[in-house]
Amino acid sequence: MAYTLSKNIDNVSETLESLGSANAQNIRNFASWRGLSDFDVPNRVVASYVYELPFGKGKQFANHGLLSWIVGGFRTSGSYTFYSGKPFTVNSGGAIGNSIDPFGIEQAVPNVIGTPKVLGNVNCWFYASTNAACRALDPTGYECFCPAGSRTVR
């Protein structure tokens, strides 16, 4: 069994990957974007095992004869890994109108306008009134993010 405690901090994670949060919020000041990396896994426990099957010569089952030679001497092994979740960044601006650049490639970090309420459902992690699953989970919810470039909540 093994336990690992770690912390990985950087300015921009996975600069060559399109799926990471490789876009800095303020490209003129990378220090403002300092935080946990996309690949930070703070807690990790790995448990491994090896089990010798109870078949064959000197074992509980099939311990003599031809069957002991066929099924004897086998082992099984495996490992279980448990780790805490990876951090993520809430992005907005996938469309050209809400983007940092006019080509719509870069994504912006939305403005925080309230205390984020975590619903923790795969269909609605943070409450958004435009998401029907969020409205069903919490009818009295409120917006916590406003798309970048917007001044009001829709």
Secondary structure per residue as TSV (DSSP state, phi and psi in degrees):
chain	resnum	aa	ss	phi	psi
A	1	M	-	360.0	141.9
A	2	A	E	-140.5	145.0
A	3	Y	E	-125.9	136.2
A	4	T	E	-126.2	130.0
A	5	L	E	-115.0	125.3
A	6	S	-	-148.4	169.0
A	7	K	-	-152.5	128.0
A	8	N	-	-123.4	118.9
A	9	I	E	-120.1	138.6
A	10	D	E	-152.9	-177.7
A	11	N	S	-90.8	-46.2
A	12	V	S	-142.8	117.6
A	13	S	S	-84.9	150.7
A	14	E	-	47.8	61.6
A	15	T	T	-65.0	-20.5
A	16	L	T	-101.6	1.6
A	17	E	-	-104.0	139.1
A	18	S	S	-83.6	-15.5
A	19	L	S	-93.5	-9.9
A	20	G	S	-87.1	-179.4
A	21	S	-	-94.0	60.0
A	22	A	-	-81.3	3.3
A	23	N	S	-102.0	119.5
A	24	A	-	-72.8	143.8
A	25	Q	S	-65.8	-43.9
A	26	N	-	-127.6	102.0
A	27	I	T	-69.4	-12.7
A	28	R	T	-87.0	-14.8
A	29	N	-	-141.4	86.3
A	30	F	G	-65.6	-23.3
A	31	A	G	-64.5	-26.4
A	32	S	G	-71.6	-13.4
A	33	W	G	-105.6	10.7
A	34	R	-	-68.7	132.6
A	35	G	E	-178.7	-167.7
A	36	L	E	-64.7	139.7
A	37	S	-	-71.3	160.3
A	38	D	T	-62.5	-26.3
A	39	F	T	-105.2	19.9
A	40	D	-	-76.0	122.3
A	41	V	-	-125.5	95.9
A	42	P	-	-68.5	-34.5
A	43	N	E	-128.1	132.8
A	44	R	E	-146.6	127.7
A	45	V	E	-121.8	129.5
A	46	V	E	-123.7	125.2
A	47	A	E	-118.2	124.4
A	48	S	E	-117.4	153.3
A	49	Y	E	-145.3	156.5
A	50	V	E	-135.1	128.4
A	51	Y	E	-129.3	124.1
A	52	E	E	-87.0	122.3
A	53	L	-	-65.8	145.0
A	54	P	S	-83.0	43.7
A	55	F	B	-121.5	144.3
A	56	G	S	112.6	-177.6
A	57	K	T	-59.7	127.7
A	58	G	T	81.3	5.3
A	59	K	S	-106.9	177.6
A	60	Q	S	-71.1	-39.7
A	61	F	B	-115.4	150.7
A	62	A	S	45.8	54.8
A	63	N	-	-94.2	3.9
A	64	H	S	-152.3	161.4
A	65	G	S	84.2	-169.3
A	66	L	H	-62.9	-38.1
A	67	L	H	-62.0	-33.9
A	68	S	H	-65.9	-31.3
A	69	W	H	-76.8	-31.2
A	70	I	H	-78.2	-48.1
A	71	V	H	-101.9	-1.1
A	72	G	T	-82.6	154.6
A	73	G	T	83.1	10.3
A	74	F	-	-90.1	148.7
A	75	R	E	-130.0	155.0
A	76	T	E	-124.4	151.3
A	77	S	E	-149.2	164.6
A	78	G	E	-176.2	-179.4
A	79	S	E	-149.7	149.7
A	80	Y	E	-118.6	135.2
A	81	T	E	-122.1	129.7
A	82	F	E	-125.7	132.2
A	83	Y	E	-148.9	156.2
A	84	S	-	-74.7	157.3
A	85	G	-	-65.1	154.0
A	86	K	-	-81.4	146.0
A	87	P	-	-71.1	160.8
A	88	F	-	-143.5	163.8
A	89	T	-	-118.5	131.8
A	90	V	-	-75.3	124.1
A	91	N	-	-114.4	156.8
A	92	S	B	-146.3	165.3
A	93	G	-	94.1	37.3
A	94	G	-	-73.7	-22.0
A	95	A	S	-89.5	158.1
A	96	I	G	-59.8	-38.3
A	97	G	G	-66.6	-24.6
A	98	N	G	-107.2	9.9
A	99	S	S	-91.2	163.4
A	100	I	S	-70.3	-43.6
A	101	D	S	-108.0	158.6
A	102	P	T	-68.8	-12.7
A	103	F	T	-90.9	-7.0
A	104	G	S	76.6	17.0
A	105	I	-	-82.8	-45.3
A	106	E	S	-79.6	147.0
A	107	Q	-	-112.6	148.2
A	108	A	B	-105.5	160.6
A	109	V	-	-87.3	129.2
A	110	P	-	-69.0	158.0
A	111	N	E	-75.7	134.3
A	112	V	E	-87.6	119.2
A	113	I	-	-114.8	-0.1
A	114	G	S	-161.9	178.7
A	115	T	-	-76.9	119.2
A	116	P	-	-59.9	132.0
A	117	K	-	-106.8	115.2
A	118	V	E	-87.6	116.1
A	119	L	E	-89.1	-25.0
A	120	G	E	71.0	21.1
A	121	N	E	-101.6	145.1
A	122	V	T	-63.3	-24.1
A	123	N	T	-89.2	-13.4
A	124	C	E	-158.4	94.9
A	125	W	E	-80.9	-53.8
A	126	F	E	-107.0	143.3
A	127	Y	-	-64.4	132.0
A	128	A	-	-141.2	123.9
A	129	S	T	-64.9	-22.2
A	130	T	T	-78.7	-8.8
A	131	N	-	-97.8	117.7
A	132	A	H	-62.1	-34.9
A	133	A	H	-63.8	-37.6
A	134	C	H	-66.4	-43.4
A	135	R	H	-63.9	-34.8
A	136	A	H	-71.3	-37.5
A	137	L	H	-73.4	-35.5
A	138	D	-	-145.5	87.9
A	139	P	T	-62.6	-22.4
A	140	T	T	-99.1	15.8
A	141	G	-	-66.9	168.5
A	142	Y	-	-138.5	156.8
A	143	E	-	-72.5	142.5
A	144	C	-	-120.7	-15.8
A	145	F	E	-124.2	144.0
A	146	C	E	-120.6	131.0
A	147	P	-	-54.0	144.1
A	148	A	T	-58.7	137.3
A	149	G	T	90.4	-11.8
A	150	S	-	-92.3	154.0
A	151	R	S	-109.0	-21.8
A	152	T	S	-127.3	164.8
A	153	V	-	-91.5	136.8
A	154	R	-	-79.0	360.0
